[in-house]
Amino acid sequence: MQVNDSNRRRRSIGRLGLACLVLQLALAPNIGIADGRINFALVFAAYVALTTGGRTGVLCGFLGGLAFDLCTTGPFGLMTLLLTVGSFVLGMEDRNRIAEDLSGSITIFMIVSFIVTLVYHLAMFLVGQASSFYDVFVLRTLPTFGLTAVAFLPFALVGSHGSGAPLSSIRGGAGPVRRRPGKFDLGNL
C-alpha cells in the first residue's frame, strides 16, 4: 500500500527550493561565460514541474521566478511570469516525466529553457540593460542557456532513478510497477 504523504512532498520541495536558492545566491554569480549565468530558479521550477506537474509545479515556478526577480536587477516580475508559464507547459501532464522518459524530459526542458532565457534577455534589451542583439543572443542567452542546461543534468539524472530521487515519492514512483511476470500495477489509473 502506498501512502501519499503531502507533508513529505512539501518538505522535499522546500529543501530543493532552499538548495537552489543558496546555489543561485552563492554559486551562480561566480560561474559565468561572457554575460551568462546559471539560472537555478529555472532548474528548480523545471524539476518540480517535470516530477509533479499540476498546481504544485506552477506554484513552484511562480515562487522560483519571484525569488530570482528579488535576487537580480532585471525587470521585476518578468522571470516570475516566464517561469510560471514555463512550469505550466512542462507540468501539463501531471506525472513524473523524468522517471518515465529521461531523454524526452531533457529535450522538453531544453526547448522551454531556451525560450525562457531568450525572452528574458530580449526584455533586458528592451529596458536598456543590453546594448545589441549580438549582446542579447551571443553573450547572454546562449551562455545562460548552456550553463543552465548543464546545471539541470545532475538533477535530472538523480530524478530518473526512482528510489534516489528527492521527490520520487510524490506520485507513487515511476509509472507502472512490475509485480510478477506479465502483470502490471497501474496505480491510480
N, C-alpha and C positions, 0 to 999 in steps of 0.2 A: 504494500500500500504506500502510495506517495502522498506526502502531505505538502500542501502549498503554504510555506511559511513566509508570509509577506514581510514580517519584520526582518527575517534573514536576508530577503531580497533587498530591502531598503538599506540594511547595513552594508551589504556588498556594494551596492551602487554608491552609497555615501563614501565608503573607503576608496573606491575607484575615483570618484569625483575629487576627493581631497588629494589623492596622489597626483592626479592630473593637474590640479590647481598648483600644487607645490612644484611640479615639473614645469608648468607654464611660467611661474614666477622666478624659479631658480635656474633652470636649465635652458629654456628657450631663448632668453636674451643673450646668452653666452655662446650659443651654437648657431651659426648662420653662414649662408653663402650669398654673396652680394648683399642685397637688402631683404632677403628672405629669411624667415624664422619659422620654427616648428610651431604649429597650432595645436596644442594639446587639448584645447576645448573642442576642436573638431574631432580629434581622436576619441575623446570621451563620449561625445554626442553620437558619433557613428557607431562606436562599440555597443553602447546601450541600445541604440535603435536596431542594430543588427541582431542582438541577442534577445531582446524582449519585444521591441516594437510597440505599437499602440500608443496609448496615452503616456505611459512611462517614458518611452523613447522621445516623444515630442516634448514632454516636460523637461527631461534631462538636456535636450537640445536647447531649449529656452534658457535654462539655468546656466549651461555651459557658455552660451553666447553672451549672456549677461555678465558672467564672470570675466570673459575675455574683454568685453567692452569696458568694464571697470578697470582693467589692468593695462589698457593701451590708450594711446592718444588719438585713435581713429574716431570716425563718426559714431556717436553713441547710439546704440540700438540696431546698427546695421548687422553686426555679427549675430546678434540675438535673433533678428528676423531670418538671416540666412541659415543659421543652424536649426531653427525651428522648422523651416520648410524642408531643409535637407534631412532632418530626422524623420519628418513625416514621410518623405519619399523612401528613405531607407527602411523604415519600420512598418510599411503598409501591410505586410503580410502577417504581422503579429506572431512571429515564430522565431526560433533560434536559427537564423540563416547561416551563421558562422559554423556551427556544429554540423549542419546538414550539408553545406556546399561552400567550402572554404574558398575555392578559386572564384566562384560566382560572387561571393561576398566581397572579396578583394576587388574584383572588377567593378562592381557597382559602387564600392567606396571610392575607387579611383575616379570614376566619372563624376560623382557628386562632389568629391573633394576638389577636383579641378574647377568645376563650375562655381562652387562657393568661393574659392580662392580668387578666381578671375573676377567675379562680380565685386568682391570686397575691394580688390586693388583698383578696379575701374572706378569705383566710388571714391577711393582715395585720390585718384586723378581728378575727378570732378570737383572735389573740395580743395584742391590745390596742394596736396601733400605728395604728389608725384609730378615730375616735370614733362614726361613724354610717354608715348605709347611703348617705346622701347624700354623705358624705365619700368612701366607697369608690367609688361609682359615678360621681358627677359630678366630683368634684375629683381623683380618682386614675385610675380606669380609662379614662374617655373621653379625657382629655388624653394619657395614656400611649399608648393605642391610636392616637390621631390622629398624634402625633409619630412613633411607631414606623412607622406606615404611610407617612408622608411620607419618612422616612429609608430605607425599603426601596425606594421607587420608583427612585432612581438605580441601585441595584444590579440591579434587575430590568431596567431599560432597557439597561444595559450587557450584562447576561447574555443579552438577547434577540437581540443581534447576534452571529452565530456567531463571527466572527474577533476581535471586540473584547472578548469575554467573558474574565474572568480564568480561568475554569475551562472554557473551550469545548472543550478537547482531551480532556476526561475520558472521555466516552462516544463519541468519534469524531464529534463535531459534532451537528447538529440533524436528527434524523430521516432520511428518505430524501434522497439526494443525486441531483440530476438530472444524468445523464451526457450523454444525447443525447435528442432529441425522442422521447417515448413510452417511454423506458427509465429505470428507477429502480434504484439500488443499495440494497438494504435492509440492508446491513451484516451484523450478527451474528444476524439473524432467521433 
